[in-house]
Amino acid sequence: MSEELPPMPDPRTGEPRPPHVPIDGRTLAARAKQPFHARKVLAGPEGSGPALEWCYGDRKMQRWLAVCLAVVLIAFYTIRSAGFAWVTVWYLWAYVAAIVGLGWLLPLGHKIAAGADWLNTRGGIVKTYELTEITVRGTAAGGYNIEFRDGNGGEADASLDLLRENRDLWDLVNNGVRHSVAAGAATNVLARSKLGLGDTRG
């Protein structure tokens, strides 16, 4: 990677922000930023600058999925009993209510935040300009997972699509990745291919 890299933003102000990076050949549109909630936005390592960008679970989607789960369970019981005889069985309703209630109440598992020079994914924290290894792996669902390790022993991982969901967050992380690769961080073939890091040979 011989091109001149954008500078690291100031850890306190986040300026200058890295330029937007095309993803798979297209520039993503900016999305409305989620409001800052101290309980929902993850913090960086001790002594670091503030979170500049974040992504946390969307309760609207979570509740929609809970309703869908209820419909699926009711359809399953109806087909299995070849009718609606099951509706008089109280413990089946309790089971449906318990499953849907958990889906409604439990927080979504993904929380991601980034500062000028750090990334926190569900409590896994790395310094993005001190990465020693960046690995991308395919998942059974057909997506990609990205794993980071830094020189301080920090580790973090997340769905690549989830990281890129917030364009400005991804720009912060991606700039750190490129600086780290220029400084010698190890990458695998899939990381070089999916992140546009140059040589994609094994």
C-alpha positions as MATLAB code, in Angstrom:
seq = 'MSEELPPMPDPRTGEPRPPHVPIDGRTLAARAKQPFHARKVLAGPEGSGPALEWCYGDRKMQRWLAVCLAVVLIAFYTIRSAGFAWVTVWYLWAYVAAIVGLGWLLPLGHKIAAGADWLNTRGGIVKTYELTEITVRGTAAGGYNIEFRDGNGGEADASLDLLRENRDLWDLVNNGVRHSVAAGAATNVLARSKLGLGDTRG';
ca = [
       0.000    0.000    0.000;
       2.065    2.852   -1.289;
      -0.598    5.555   -1.592;
      -0.538    8.439    0.844;
      -2.908    7.728    3.698;
      -5.275   10.237    5.308;
      -4.009   11.364    8.729;
      -5.300    9.919   11.985;
      -8.026   12.195   13.386;
      -7.397   14.049   16.623;
      -8.393   11.627   19.437;
     -10.474   14.291   21.222;
     -12.203   16.111   18.376;
     -12.203   13.433   15.682;
     -11.017   15.974   13.111;
     -10.154   15.765   10.322;
     -12.524   12.915    9.588;
     -11.221   10.267    7.153;
     -12.678   10.443    3.635;
     -15.575    8.166    2.747;
     -14.442    4.855    1.322;
     -16.394    3.146   -1.489;
     -17.633   -0.305   -0.435;
     -17.803   -2.917   -3.180;
     -17.423   -0.132   -5.729;
     -20.192    2.115   -4.407;
     -20.340    4.949   -1.908;
     -22.840    4.308    0.868;
     -25.367    6.976    1.755;
     -25.122    8.454    5.238;
     -27.744    7.269    7.717;
     -29.323    9.188   10.549;
     -27.117    8.925   13.611;
     -28.569    7.103   16.598;
     -28.924    9.299   19.690;
     -26.159    9.095   22.279;
     -27.182    7.060   25.335;
     -24.463    6.450   27.916;
     -25.914    2.994   28.667;
     -25.902    1.956   25.009;
     -22.748    3.537   23.576;
     -19.600    1.569   24.396;
     -16.558    3.380   25.761;
     -12.987    3.151   24.546;
      -9.893    2.082   26.472;
      -8.965    4.018   29.593;
      -7.506    7.428   28.779;
      -8.777    7.402   25.199;
     -10.871    9.989   23.422;
     -14.674    9.854   23.276;
     -16.830    7.652   21.082;
     -17.327    9.476   17.787;
     -19.579    6.941   16.063;
     -21.699    4.055   17.315;
     -24.282    1.464   16.426;
     -26.545   -0.334   18.884;
     -29.578   -2.579   18.688;
     -32.788   -1.260   17.171;
     -35.785   -2.103   19.362;
     -38.251   -1.598   16.486;
     -36.656   -4.408   14.498;
     -36.380   -6.527   17.644;
     -40.105   -6.179   18.381;
     -41.047   -6.879   14.767;
     -38.995  -10.094   14.953;
     -40.729  -11.048   18.225;
     -44.136  -10.738   16.526;
     -42.891  -12.801   13.557;
     -41.647  -15.472   15.959;
     -45.093  -15.634   17.578;
     -46.728  -16.130   14.161;
     -44.262  -18.909   13.271;
     -44.854  -20.725   16.583;
     -48.636  -20.486   16.221;
     -48.447  -21.793   12.639;
     -46.200  -24.658   13.787;
     -48.614  -25.702   16.557;
     -51.585  -25.459   14.187;
     -49.950  -27.644   11.528;
     -48.607  -30.143   14.047;
     -52.000  -30.645   15.719;
     -53.835  -30.563   12.343;
     -56.092  -27.811   13.589;
     -56.658  -25.482   16.484;
     -57.034  -28.059   19.267;
     -53.762  -26.836   20.742;
     -55.265  -23.448   21.705;
     -56.802  -24.993   24.834;
     -53.426  -26.263   26.072;
     -52.257  -23.576   28.498;
     -48.586  -24.539   28.641;
     -48.194  -24.095   24.875;
     -49.423  -20.503   25.245;
     -46.983  -20.064   28.144;
     -44.191  -21.335   25.902;
     -45.135  -18.906   23.103;
     -45.356  -16.026   25.591;
     -41.974  -16.874   27.143;
     -40.158  -17.094   23.800;
     -41.740  -13.904   22.460;
     -41.205  -12.107   25.778;
     -37.501  -12.896   25.723;
     -37.247  -11.676   22.135;
     -39.091   -8.478   23.101;
     -37.194   -7.661   26.284;
     -33.627   -8.855   25.855;
     -31.285   -6.301   24.289;
     -29.883   -7.035   20.880;
     -26.432   -8.572   20.958;
     -24.608   -6.066   18.801;
     -23.104   -2.892   20.133;
     -20.237   -1.189   18.348;
     -18.515    2.130   18.986;
     -15.432    3.789   17.541;
     -13.267    6.694   18.545;
     -10.575    8.350   16.476;
      -8.139    5.508   17.195;
     -10.110    2.708   18.863;
     -12.910    0.219   18.246;
     -15.117   -1.517   20.817;
     -17.311   -4.430   19.729;
     -19.336   -5.862   22.625;
     -16.466   -5.190   25.033;
     -13.627   -6.342   22.769;
     -11.397   -3.273   22.394;
      -8.552   -2.649   19.945;
      -6.432    0.362   19.054;
      -7.122    0.707   15.343;
      -3.777    2.314   14.461;
      -1.827   -0.369   16.341;
      -3.348   -3.471   14.747;
      -1.050   -6.442   14.187;
      -3.554   -8.737   12.493;
      -6.727   -8.260   10.447;
      -8.584  -11.396    9.366;
     -11.813  -11.738    7.387;
     -13.645  -15.075    7.357;
     -16.814  -16.231    5.626;
     -19.772  -17.214    7.804;
     -22.297  -20.029    7.425;
     -24.982  -17.418    6.703;
     -23.086  -16.176    3.646;
     -21.698  -13.002    5.220;
     -18.253  -12.088    6.496;
     -16.800  -11.668    9.967;
     -13.772   -9.450   10.604;
     -11.334  -10.056   13.471;
      -8.788   -7.584   14.811;
      -5.760   -7.990   17.093;
      -3.573   -5.136   18.289;
      -0.087   -4.832   19.735;
      -1.445   -4.551   23.286;
      -3.157   -7.947   23.162;
      -6.587   -6.461   22.455;
      -9.029   -8.426   20.313;
     -12.328   -7.480   18.696;
     -14.570   -8.982   16.049;
     -17.813   -8.117   14.305;
     -19.876   -8.767   11.230;
     -18.338   -6.806    8.364;
     -21.809   -5.728    7.207;
     -22.629   -4.491   10.706;
     -19.423   -2.449   10.892;
     -20.206   -0.885    7.530;
     -23.819   -0.137    8.452;
     -22.674    3.173    9.922;
     -20.626    4.710    7.108;
     -18.821    7.217    9.331;
     -17.914    4.524   11.865;
     -16.500    2.361    9.092;
     -14.442    5.270    7.745;
     -12.795    5.694   11.175;
     -12.022    1.972   11.478;
     -10.917    1.577    7.875;
      -8.401    4.431    8.134;
      -6.811    2.728   11.147;
      -6.746   -0.588    9.289;
      -4.932    0.975    6.333;
      -2.354    2.671    8.548;
      -1.792   -0.600   10.420;
      -1.362   -2.575    7.194;
       1.122    0.027    5.934;
       3.031   -0.493    9.210;
       3.159   -4.269    8.658;
      -0.054   -5.728   10.128;
      -0.747   -9.268    8.922;
      -3.800   -9.883    6.735;
      -5.331  -12.881    5.019;
      -6.415  -13.127    1.378;
     -10.079  -12.478    2.170;
      -9.214   -9.372    4.207;
      -7.155   -7.953    1.348;
      -9.926   -8.718   -1.122;
     -12.949   -7.488    0.891;
     -11.160   -4.399    2.254;
      -9.381   -3.459   -0.981;
      -5.936   -3.716    0.578;
      -4.021   -4.629   -2.552;
      -2.429   -8.023   -3.233;
      -5.102  -10.731   -3.002;
      -2.807  -13.678   -3.654;
      -2.359  -16.336   -0.948;
];
